[in-house]
């Protein structure tokens, strides 16, 4: 039976157009992980674990279980460290390490299970990358708690940078058509280092990160942040070079390619300016809501970029969701410039609540809508494996 064709609504606008539906059916994933640890350690381990997964367990459900593991860790640290700093029971750090390892393992197993049951699809890839995108926000906040970044500039820097690294990789995949991870990369070595940091904190205690490092006047957590940013900057630079090469081969415009990531730069830039110039120091008052708002908007924009890649369509960077966001931001700034609004904590908190509400609703809308539209376009299930596929594909 031919899957139904999705038509483009001229009023509320579906995310998958009629042309995109055709391209979705033809999409074939391309990508490689060149990590030696992934090849020689994680792959054999995951192949062994794969044999214990029941054939009725859907790949997307495996992905979701991994995301729920890191969400549970996030909620635990929300309870103990609402301001992103403070000492937690030792078991919380061990559990955070276990949850992240479970996420990494399940993230690797979902694709293997899809190939094993013959249920691989663009929806699975989109679901996988979508969970990775939101995990950037979850993971950066949990790590900020563990290394005692607190509500200051370090947690903001970590949150913005982790998202930037993920955006750069997605941007490259959009132009090259392939996700090629270098010999040292975030999904493998980066995650394992994060696991080690959590176990180290369980052993040494969180106060270790607030001690002076070998560099006079510089804390251990500052050194950790610096090493993380500098090391991952090489990956971002490689993404940039690969996009340049791809654009040249396609005889396209690199200036146009840059515009594809302009909304991300504007969003992060405005967030940074607000955090720095906030009269009520809103980032310190509501650090988690501030970071979640940025993370949700970033994840939504990333989903648009991923979907454009899967559908083989032009990516339109400036989305309707940004209109109310930029309007409220401009209204807030102009009002303070005119002296209309008093500088009060309640005023800024209200604006942050509005930003968060818009971001949350927009994110939930795109997730539910895209899952429904893609599954309908492809005529597939999301969280179940059809009876006909509940057997090994040799």
SVG drawing of the C-alpha trace seen along z (x, -y; Angstrom):
<svg xmlns="http://www.w3.org/2000/svg" viewBox="-5 -57 56 71">
<polyline fill="none" stroke="black" stroke-width="0.4" points="0.0,0.0 1.4,-3.4 1.7,-5.8 -0.6,-8.8 0.8,-12.0 1.2,-14.9 -0.1,-18.1 1.2,-21.5 -1.3,-23.6 -1.3,-27.2 -2.6,-28.4 -1.0,-26.5 1.8,-25.0 2.8,-21.4 6.5,-20.7 6.7,-18.1 5.8,-19.3 4.6,-17.1 8.0,-17.3 9.6,-16.6 7.5,-13.4 8.9,-12.1 12.4,-12.7 11.9,-11.2 11.1,-7.9 14.3,-8.0 16.6,-9.1 19.5,-6.8 21.7,-7.6 25.4,-8.1 27.9,-8.4 30.8,-7.0 32.3,-7.1 36.1,-6.9 36.8,-6.7 39.0,-3.8 37.2,-3.4 33.9,-3.1 35.3,-0.6 37.3,1.7 35.5,1.4 31.9,0.0 30.9,1.7 31.8,5.3 30.1,4.5 27.0,3.2 26.9,6.2 26.9,8.5 24.2,6.5 22.1,6.4 21.5,10.2 19.6,9.6 17.2,7.1 13.7,8.6 12.8,8.2 9.5,6.5 11.4,3.6 11.2,0.6 14.4,-1.3 12.7,-4.7 11.6,-3.3 15.3,-2.4 16.2,-6.0 13.5,-7.3 14.6,-5.1 18.1,-6.5 16.7,-10.1 14.6,-9.3 17.7,-8.0 19.5,-11.4 16.3,-13.2 16.0,-11.3 19.5,-12.3 18.7,-15.9 15.7,-15.9 17.7,-14.5 20.2,-17.4 17.3,-19.8 16.1,-18.7 19.5,-18.9 21.1,-21.8 18.4,-24.1 21.0,-26.9 23.5,-24.6 25.9,-24.4 26.2,-22.7 27.1,-19.3 24.9,-16.3 25.0,-12.8 27.8,-10.6 25.3,-8.2 23.9,-11.0 27.2,-11.5 27.5,-7.7 23.9,-7.6 24.6,-10.5 27.6,-8.6 25.5,-5.4 22.6,-7.4 24.9,-9.0 26.6,-5.6 23.1,-4.1 22.2,-7.0 25.3,-6.5 24.8,-2.7 21.1,-2.9 21.9,-5.6 24.2,-3.1 21.9,-0.2 18.8,-1.8 20.3,-1.9 21.5,1.7 18.1,2.8 16.5,1.0 18.8,2.8 18.2,6.1 14.5,5.9 14.4,4.1 12.7,1.0 15.3,-1.6 13.8,-4.9 14.4,-8.6 12.1,-9.0 14.4,-6.9 17.4,-9.2 15.3,-12.3 14.2,-10.9 17.7,-10.0 19.2,-13.4 16.3,-15.2 17.0,-13.4 20.7,-14.3 19.8,-17.9 17.7,-18.2 20.3,-16.2 22.8,-19.0 20.8,-21.2 20.1,-18.4 23.7,-17.3 25.2,-20.8 23.1,-21.7 23.9,-18.4 27.6,-18.9 27.3,-22.5 26.0,-21.1 28.7,-18.5 31.7,-20.8 30.2,-23.6 29.7,-26.2 26.7,-27.7 24.5,-30.3 27.3,-32.5 29.1,-32.8 30.6,-29.3 27.3,-27.5 26.0,-29.9 29.2,-29.4 29.0,-25.6 25.3,-25.6 25.9,-27.9 29.0,-26.1 27.6,-22.5 24.7,-23.6 27.1,-25.4 29.1,-22.2 26.0,-20.2 24.7,-22.9 28.0,-22.9 27.9,-19.1 24.2,-19.3 25.1,-22.2 27.9,-20.1 25.6,-17.1 23.0,-19.3 25.6,-20.4 27.7,-17.2 24.9,-14.7 26.9,-12.6 27.7,-12.6 31.3,-11.7 32.7,-11.8 36.5,-12.2 38.8,-9.9 38.2,-11.9 34.6,-13.1 31.9,-14.2 29.4,-11.3 32.2,-8.8 35.2,-10.3 33.4,-13.4 30.7,-11.3 33.2,-8.9 35.2,-11.9 31.9,-13.3 31.3,-9.9 34.8,-10.0 34.3,-13.5 31.1,-12.4 32.8,-9.4 35.8,-11.5 33.5,-13.9 31.9,-11.0 35.4,-10.0 37.0,-13.4 33.9,-15.4 32.5,-18.4 34.7,-20.8 37.6,-19.6 36.3,-21.7 36.4,-24.9 40.1,-24.3 42.9,-26.3 44.5,-24.5 48.1,-24.4 47.6,-27.8 47.6,-30.4 44.2,-32.0 42.4,-29.7 39.9,-27.1 39.9,-23.5 36.5,-23.9 37.7,-26.9 40.5,-24.8 38.1,-22.0 35.8,-24.4 38.8,-25.8 40.1,-22.4 36.6,-21.3 36.0,-24.5 39.5,-24.5 39.4,-20.8 36.0,-20.8 36.8,-24.0 39.0,-21.9 35.9,-19.8 33.9,-23.0 36.7,-24.3 36.7,-20.9 32.9,-21.3 33.5,-24.8 36.1,-23.6 34.0,-20.6 31.0,-23.0 33.3,-25.2 34.5,-22.3 30.9,-21.0 29.6,-24.4 32.5,-24.7 31.8,-21.3 28.1,-22.2 29.0,-25.5 26.9,-27.2 27.3,-30.4 29.2,-30.2 27.5,-33.4 24.1,-31.7 25.5,-28.8 26.4,-31.2 22.9,-32.5 21.7,-29.0 23.3,-29.3 22.5,-33.1 19.4,-32.4 21.5,-30.3 24.0,-33.1 21.3,-35.7 19.6,-33.6 22.8,-32.9 24.0,-36.5 20.8,-37.9 20.8,-35.5 24.4,-36.4 23.6,-40.1 20.6,-39.7 22.6,-37.6 25.3,-40.3 23.1,-43.4 20.1,-42.1 19.2,-44.8 17.9,-42.1 20.6,-39.6 18.0,-37.2 20.5,-34.4 21.3,-34.2 17.7,-34.3 16.4,-31.7 19.4,-29.9 17.6,-26.7 14.7,-28.4 17.1,-30.7 19.1,-27.8 16.1,-25.7 14.5,-28.5 17.7,-28.8 17.9,-25.0 14.3,-24.5 14.6,-27.2 17.9,-25.9 16.6,-22.3 13.6,-23.5 15.8,-25.3 18.0,-22.2 15.0,-20.0 14.1,-22.3 17.6,-21.9 17.6,-18.1 14.2,-17.9 15.3,-20.0 18.3,-17.6 16.1,-14.5 13.5,-16.0 16.2,-17.2 14.7,-20.7 16.1,-24.2 16.4,-25.2 14.7,-28.4 16.4,-29.7 14.1,-32.4 11.0,-30.6 7.7,-32.0 8.5,-31.0 11.3,-33.6 8.8,-36.5 7.1,-36.6 10.5,-35.9 12.2,-38.8 9.2,-41.1 9.1,-40.5 12.8,-41.0 12.6,-44.3 9.6,-45.4 11.5,-44.7 14.6,-46.5 12.8,-49.5 10.6,-49.9 13.7,-50.0 15.4,-52.4 12.4,-54.7 12.3,-54.2 8.7,-52.9 9.4,-49.7 11.0,-49.9 14.1,-47.7 12.5,-45.0 13.0,-41.3 9.3,-40.6 9.4,-42.3 12.3,-40.4 10.9,-37.1 7.6,-37.7 9.4,-38.2 11.5,-35.1 8.3,-33.1 6.8,-34.3 9.9,-33.3 10.0,-29.9 6.3,-29.3 6.6,-30.2 9.7,-28.1 8.1,-25.1 4.9,-25.2 6.8,-25.7 9.1,-22.8 6.3,-20.4 4.4,-21.4 7.2,-20.6 8.0,-17.3 4.5,-16.0 3.7,-17.4 6.9,-16.1 6.6,-12.6 3.0,-12.4 3.7,-13.8 6.8,-11.7 5.3,-8.4 2.2,-9.1 4.2,-10.0 6.3,-6.8 3.5,-4.6 5.4,-3.3 5.0,-2.9 6.8,-4.9 7.1,-3.0 6.2,0.6 7.8,3.2 5.2,4.7 4.7,8.5 6.2,9.1 9.4,7.4 9.8,9.2 12.5,11.4 16.2,11.1 17.3,9.7 20.3,11.7"/>
</svg>
